[in-house]
Amino acid sequence: MNREDVLAAGGRLAVEAARYTGIGWMRGTSGNLSEVVSRDPLRLAVTASGLDKGELTPSDVAVVGEQGEPVAVTGVEPLTPSAEAGLHARVAAVTGADAIVHVHALNAVVAAHHWPEGVVLKDVETLKGIGRLAHDDEVVIPVIENSQDMAELGDRFEAVYDAATPAVIVANHGLYTWAPTLHRARHITECVEWLLAYRIAIR
């Protein structure tokens, strides 16, 4: 991992963040994205804290380690990572995913309010967009309680993690999704948000 790797990841994160901001899923400075830049040891490029996600540049990232702690990289300005960087690192470690998306999508928060034990979905074509079957496949999007302690939140995530379902809702907060690439994570995020809107509409 070097400066070029970090800035390349930062460029990809900036493009995706601008897209989510345009949809309305990263209002204010909310939400954060990350991409793994090294596996051994685990290192992630995470969108920096407190910045408008629609205006990021490739250098607006922080590099973090396995606990979400800042890691110095020669030639990279040491910006403050998102407060949720620790959860990103846990998701990357547990799932093996190289891209993690966290957006403050309203439907995720509303769905968690209605179904705090998990959002059940079945027999909907869009389930294929998250790698599940369109018919006869009961899918549960897990819901976990929010916490400002990322280690505690990571434990809650790990307790409900299902390798077949690449998403989790943090109650009263937002949605996390993950995938091998940011491009795939985007598609999963869009499909999950649509599925949650559908579930709310037919309740």
Order of alpha helices (4+ residues) and beta strands (2+ residues): alpha-beta-beta-beta-alpha-beta-alpha-beta-beta-beta-alpha-beta-beta-alpha
